[in-house]
Amino acid sequence: MIGRIETLGMIQSACWRELERASYERDHEWRCIGLGTVSDAGPELRTVILREVLEHENRLTFFTDARSPKVAQIEARPEASLLAWSRALGWQIRMKARLSVDANGPQVAARWEQLRSTAAAADYLSPWPPGTPMSSMAPQPGERSHFAVVNATVLSIDWLELHPAGNRRALFDAQGMRWLNP
């Protein structure tokens, strides 16, 4: 657990700093973030891997298969919730975000070039969409990438600290920053 931060501005900066660290430190507890979207059947929740953070744009980035059901959900309703918990920090953050999906273009191509020689590339080269039953699959080589980038513009961060000296909560959004009752 890090030392207790006292000011709202420092807490907000620390949240973004920890998100940034999580995008490149494989063992950071915020690297795997819960993403909630809405489908016609109701709420959907899954874990995504944080790949990039741009604080000056309030943006988080993760990757997906363009055929994934979450892509259709995002296109239909781009509002989302993200959730991260760190036992080491004693912090939970809940974020509201607006999502967009990019499956083409130079930024997607550049990220794909970095990923294509890794084991993870196989996920995006499969001829079958995510969720296809294994019993219906006949071996086929994957030749076409279905790689897509999802950008989350963070609209608010609801920060909660669980601490032996007392729990604290704060909200950071377009209206500013303020303390909340935990």
VOBA-1610 file (N, C-alpha, C; in pm, whole numbers, padded with zeros to 5 digits, always signed):
BEGIN
Met+00086-00117+00000Met+00000+00000+00000Met+00091+00124+00000Ile+00063+00218-00086Ile+00142+00340-00091Ile+00099+00434+00021Gly+00181+00535+00047Gly+00144+00633+00148Gly+00012+00700+00113Arg-00058+00745+00213Arg-00189+00805+00193Arg-00177+00942+00127Ile-00246+00962+00018Ile-00246+01088-00054Ile-00361+01172-00003Glu-00336+01300+00023Glu-00436+01382+00092Glu-00520+01472+00002Thr-00469+01518-00112Thr-00547+01615-00190Thr-00615+01548-00310Leu-00728+01603-00349Leu-00803+01549-00463Leu-00719+01551-00591Gly-00649+01660-00617Gly-00568+01670-00737Gly-00460+01564-00742Met-00396+01538-00627Met-00291+01436-00622Met-00351+01296-00639Ile-00470+01274-00586Ile-00537+01144-00602Ile-00571+01120-00749Gln-00626+01222-00814Gln-00660+01209-00956Gln-00534+01179-01037Ser-00427+01251-01013Ser-00300+01226-01084Ser-00249+01085-01056Ala-00261+01041-00932Ala-00215+00907-00896Ala-00297+00799-00967Cys-00427+00822-00983Cys-00510+00725-01056Cys-00460+00710-01199Trp-00437+00821-01267Trp-00389+00815-01405Trp-00247+00755-01412Arg-00163+00787-01313Arg-00028+00731-01311Arg-00033+00579-01296Glu-00121+00530-01208Glu-00135+00385-01189Glu-00193+00319-01314Leu-00289+00383-01379Leu-00342+00328-01504Leu-00231+00320-01609Glu-00150+00424-01618Glu-00038+00424-01713Glu+00057+00308-01683Arg+00094+00291-01558Arg+00182+00179-01519Arg+00118+00046-01557Ala-00013+00034-01535Ala-00082-00092-01564Ala-00078-00126-01713Ser-00067-00026-01798Ser-00066-00053-01942Ser+00063-00120-01988Tyr+00169-00110-01910Tyr+00295-00174-01951Tyr+00354-00269-01847Glu+00306-00267-01724Glu+00354-00361-01622Glu+00259-00480-01616Arg+00305-00594-01662Arg+00219-00712-01672Arg+00159-00757-01540Asp+00227-00730-01428Asp+00176-00777-01299Asp+00098-00671-01222His+00075-00556-01282His-00005-00453-01215His-00150-00499-01206Glu-00210-00478-01090Glu-00346-00528-01068Glu-00451-00459-01153Trp-00422-00343-01207Trp-00517-00274-01294Trp-00497-00308-01441Arg-00406-00397-01473Arg-00386-00433-01615Arg-00510-00503-01671Cys-00573-00584-01591Cys-00697-00653-01630Cys-00814-00575-01570Ile-00893-00515-01657Ile-01003-00427-01614Ile-01136-00489-01654Gly-01233-00480-01566Gly-01368-00524-01600Gly-01435-00420-01688Leu-01492-00465-01799Leu-01563-00378-01893Leu-01709-00420-01898Gly-01798-00326-01869Gly-01941-00352-01876Gly-02004-00277-01992Thr-02075-00351-02075Thr-02150-00293-02186Thr-02294-00344-02175Val-02378-00303-02270Val-02518-00347-02269Val-02552-00407-02405Ser-02613-00524-02401Ser-02663-00589-02523Ser-02815-00587-02519Asp-02878-00637-02624Asp-03024-00647-02624Asp-03074-00739-02513Ala-02990-00835-02472Ala-03028-00929-02367Ala-03002-00873-02227Gly-02934-00759-02216Gly-02907-00701-02085Gly-02759-00668-02067Pro-02716-00648-01943Pro-02578-00611-01916Pro-02481-00725-01950Glu-02364-00687-01996Glu-02258-00783-02027Glu-02132-00736-01955Leu-02054-00829-01901Leu-01932-00796-01830Leu-01822-00891-01872Arg-01704-00834-01898Arg-01590-00917-01931Arg-01464-00844-01888Thr-01351-00916-01889Thr-01222-00856-01856Thr-01149-00824-01984Val-01089-00705-01989Val-01005-00664-02101Val-00867-00628-02048Ile-00769-00631-02135Ile-00632-00600-02097Ile-00601-00456-02138Leu-00562-00376-02042Leu-00528-00237-02068Leu-00398-00232-02148Arg-00400-00168-02264Arg-00284-00164-02353Arg-00217-00029-02362Glu-00295+00078-02346Glu-00240+00212-02364Glu-00323+00311-02285Val-00256+00413-02230Val-00324+00518-02155Val-00271+00652-02202Leu-00362+00741-02236Leu-00326+00879-02272Leu-00406+00971-02181Glu-00343+01010-02071Glu-00413+01093-01972Glu-00460+01225-02030His-00378+01289-02113His-00416+01420-02167His-00538+01412-02258Glu-00574+01291-02303Glu-00696+01270-02381Glu-00803+01195-02301Asn-00775+01167-02173Asn-00866+01085-02090Asn-00898+00953-02159Arg-00798+00890-02218Arg-00825+00772-02302Arg-00751+00649-02255Leu-00825+00538-02254Leu-00770+00405-02232Leu-00791+00326-02360Thr-00699+00235-02389Thr-00709+00155-02511Thr-00692+00007-02478Phe-00773-00076-02542Phe-00756-00221-02536Phe-00786-00278-02673Phe-00754-00406-02691Phe-00770-00471-02822Phe-00884-00573-02815Thr-00939-00605-02934Thr-01043-00705-02942Thr-01046-00765-03081Asp-01119-00873-03096Asp-01149-00930-03226Asp-01267-00850-03281Ala-01257-00803-03403Ala-01362-00719-03463Ala-01496-00793-03473Arg-01495-00925-03467Arg-01618-01004-03476Arg-01679-01033-03339Ser-01613-00988-03233Ser-01660-01013-03097Ser-01797-00949-03074Pro-01885-01014-02998Pro-02015-00953-02968Pro-02003-00815-02903Lys-01895-00791-02830Lys-01882-00660-02766Lys-01869-00548-02866Val-01818-00577-02985Val-01805-00473-03088Val-01944-00425-03131Ala-02034-00519-03158Ala-02172-00481-03195Ala-02239-00406-03080Gln-02213-00449-02955Gln-02271-00380-02840Gln-02220-00236-02830Ile-02089-00219-02852Ile-02029-00085-02846Ile-02085+00003-02957Glu-02098-00052-03077Glu-02150+00027-03188Glu-02295+00069-03165Ala-02374-00018-03101Ala-02514+00013-03074Ala-02530+00109-02956Arg-02448+00089-02853Arg-02456+00171-02731Arg-02313+00191-02679Pro-02250+00301-02714Pro-02109+00320-02681Pro-02080+00355-02535Glu-02180+00367-02451Glu-02156+00395-02310Glu-02110+00267-02241Ala-02014+00283-02148Ala-01961+00166-02079Ala-01918+00203-01938Ser-01901+00099-01858Ser-01842+00112-01725Ser-01717+00026-01722Leu-01616+00075-01653Leu-01492+00000-01634Leu-01465-00007-01484Leu-01408-00118-01440Leu-01384-00140-01299Leu-01245-00200-01279Ala-01170-00143-01182Ala-01040-00198-01147Ala-01024-00195-00995Trp-00963-00298-00940Trp-00935-00307-00797Trp-00788-00340-00780Ser-00724-00274-00684Ser-00586-00306-00649Ser-00579-00331-00500Arg-00547-00453-00464Arg-00528-00485-00323Arg-00405-00412-00269Ala-00300-00405-00351Ala-00175-00340-00308Ala-00198-00193-00274Leu-00280-00125-00353Leu-00310+00016-00329Leu-00424+00035-00229Gly-00512-00064-00221Gly-00635-00049-00143Gly-00734+00039-00215Trp-00722+00044-00349Trp-00805+00134-00430Trp-00893+00057-00528Gln-01016+00105-00539Gln-01105+00064-00648Gln-01134+00189-00730Ile-01134+00173-00862Ile-01183+00282-00946Ile-01292+00227-01036Arg-01399+00305-01044Arg-01508+00278-01137Arg-01510+00394-01234Met-01506+00362-01362Met-01502+00468-01464Met-01622+00456-01556Lys-01678+00570-01591Lys-01778+00576-01698Lys-01703+00624-01820Ala-01734+00563-01935Ala-01659+00595-02056Ala-01748+00587-02179Arg-01701+00651-02283Arg-01762+00641-02415Arg-01662+00565-02501Leu-01709+00457-02566Leu-01622+00369-02642Leu-01634+00391-02791Ser-01526+00365-02860Ser-01527+00361-03007Ser-01436+00248-03051Val-01469+00188-03166Val-01393+00075-03220Val-01332+00116-03353Asp-01204+00088-03369Asp-01134+00111-03495Asp-01079-00023-03543Ala-01120-00065-03663Ala-01070-00190-03720Ala-00980-00164-03840Asn-00968-00040-03882Asn-00885-00005-03998Asn-00811+00124-03970Gly-00714+00154-04055Gly-00644+00281-04044Gly-00501+00264-03996Pro-00424+00370-04005Pro-00281+00361-03973Pro-00251+00328-03827Gln-00332+00379-03733Gln-00306+00347-03593Gln-00332+00200-03563Val-00436+00145-03623Val-00465+00003-03605Val-00355-00080-03669Ala-00313-00042-03789Ala-00206-00115-03858Ala-00076-00112-03778Ala-00043+00001-03719Ala+00080+00012-03640Ala+00074-00079-03517Arg-00039-00081-03450Arg-00052-00168-03332Arg-00048-00315-03373Trp-00112-00348-03486Trp-00111-00485-03534Trp+00033-00529-03566Glu+00112-00443-03626Glu+00252-00477-03656Glu+00328-00513-03530Gln+00301-00445-03421Gln+00368-00475-03294Gln+00321-00608-03236Leu+00198-00646-03264Leu+00137-00764-03203Leu+00150-00889-03289Arg+00162-00873-03419Arg+00150-00987-03510Arg+00252-01097-03490Ser+00369-01069-03435Ser+00471-01172-03415Ser+00462-01236-03275Thr+00359-01200-03198Thr+00343-01257-03064Thr+00241-01371-03068Ala+00239-01450-02961Ala+00142-01561-02952Ala-00001-01509-02953Ala-00023-01388-02902Ala-00158-01331-02896Ala-00217-01307-03035Ala-00134-01295-03137Ala-00184-01269-03273Ala-00278-01379-03322Ala-00256-01501-03275Ala-00341-01613-03318Ala-00488-01587-03287Asp-00515-01516-03179Asp-00654-01486-03143Asp-00725-01405-03252Tyr-00649-01320-03319Tyr-00707-01231-03420Tyr-00698-01288-03561Leu-00632-01403-03575Leu-00618-01468-03705Leu-00711-01588-03719Ser-00781-01624-03614Ser-00871-01739-03619Ser-00980-01716-03723Pro-01014-01819-03800Pro-01124-01803-03895Pro-01261-01801-03827Trp-01265-01833-03698Trp-01392-01838-03626Trp-01404-01720-03531Pro-01521-01662-03522Pro-01543-01552-03426Pro-01533-01601-03282Pro-01505-01513-03187Pro-01505-01552-03046Pro-01640-01611-03006Gly-01635-01714-02925Gly-01757-01779-02876Gly-01807-01892-02964Thr-01739-01919-03079Thr-01781-02030-03165Thr-01759-02162-03092Pro-01860-02251-03088Pro-01842-02381-03022Pro-01728-02461-03086Met-01643-02517-03003Met-01527-02593-03052Met-01569-02713-03136Ser-01686-02772-03106Ser-01730-02891-03180Ser-01760-02860-03327Ser-01786-02735-03362Ser-01819-02701-03500Ser-01697-02656-03580Met-01580-02663-03520Met-01460-02613-03586Met-01385-02724-03658Ala-01361-02705-03785Ala-01271-02792-03860Ala-01142-02712-03877Pro-01027-02777-03871Pro-00902-02702-03882Pro-00895-02622-04012Gln-00863-02496-03998Gln-00844-02406-04112Gln-00735-02306-04075Pro-00648-02275-04166Pro-00547-02174-04133Pro-00609-02035-04130Gly-00568-01955-04036Gly-00612-01817-04031Gly-00519-01731-04114Glu-00574-01655-04206Glu-00491-01570-04291Glu-00525-01423-04276Arg-00643-01393-04235Arg-00687-01254-04227Arg-00698-01212-04082Ser-00645-01096-04052Ser-00653-01045-03916Ser-00791-00983-03891His-00843-01010-03773His-00969-00950-03729His-00943-00860-03609Phe-00823-00806-03605Phe-00775-00722-03497Phe-00845-00586-03499Ala-00888-00540-03382Ala-00950-00407-03369Ala-00902-00342-03239Val-00907-00212-03239Val-00866-00132-03124Val-00990-00066-03067Val-01007-00075-02936Val-01118-00008-02869Val-01059+00105-02784Asn-01109+00224-02806Asn-01069+00340-02728Asn-01182+00377-02634Ala-01146+00399-02509Ala-01244+00440-02407Ala-01208+00581-02361Thr-01295+00676-02391Thr-01278+00811-02340Thr-01342+00816-02202Val-01261+00834-02100Val-01308+00831-01962Val-01382+00962-01932Leu-01508+00949-01891Leu-01592+01063-01857Leu-01590+01093-01708Ser-01570+00989-01628Ser-01562+01009-01483Ser-01484+00894-01420Ile-01422+00926-01307Ile-01355+00826-01224Ile-01411+00839-01083Asp-01468+00730-01035Asp-01517+00722-00897Asp-01413+00639-00822Trp-01337+00705-00736Trp-01225+00644-00665Trp-01267+00609-00523Leu-01233+00488-00479Leu-01261+00444-00343Leu-01133+00389-00284Glu-01099+00438-00165Glu-00983+00386-00092Glu-01032+00315+00032Leu-00990+00189+00048Leu-01017+00113+00170Leu-00888+00116+00251His-00894+00179+00368His-00771+00205+00445His-00799+00184+00594Pro-00703+00130+00669Pro-00724+00111+00813Pro-00755+00241+00888Ala-00706+00355+00838Ala-00732+00483+00903Ala-00868+00541+00866Gly-00940+00473+00778Gly-01072+00519+00735Gly-01084+00517+00584Asn-01198+00475+00536Asn-01223+00468+00393Asn-01255+00607+00339Arg-01216+00631+00212Arg-01244+00759+00148Arg-01290+00734+00005Arg-01365+00832-00045Arg-01416+00821-00182Arg-01417+00959-00245Ala-01387+00963-00375Ala-01388+01090-00449Ala-01437+01065-00590Leu-01489+01171-00651Leu-01537+01165-00789Leu-01467+01272-00870Phe-01421+01231-00988Phe-01355+01321-01082Phe-01432+01314-01213Asp-01489+01427-01256Asp-01568+01428-01379Asp-01567+01568-01440Ala-01653+01592-01537Ala-01657+01722-01606Ala-01696+01836-01512Gln-01762+01806-01401Gln-01800+01909-01305Gln-01687+01941-01206Gly-01578+01866-01214Gly-01466+01891-01125Gly-01433+01770-01040Met-01379+01796-00921Met-01341+01690-00829Met-01402+01721-00694Arg-01449+01614-00627Arg-01512+01635-00498Arg-01509+01505-00416Trp-01509+01524-00285Trp-01516+01412-00193Trp-01660+01361-00187Leu-01675+01230-00172Leu-01805+01167-00154Leu-01802+01084-00026Asn-01917+01060+00029Asn-01925+00968+00141Asn-01893+00827+00089Pro-01803+00755+00157Pro-01767+00622+00105Pro-01885+00528+00104
//
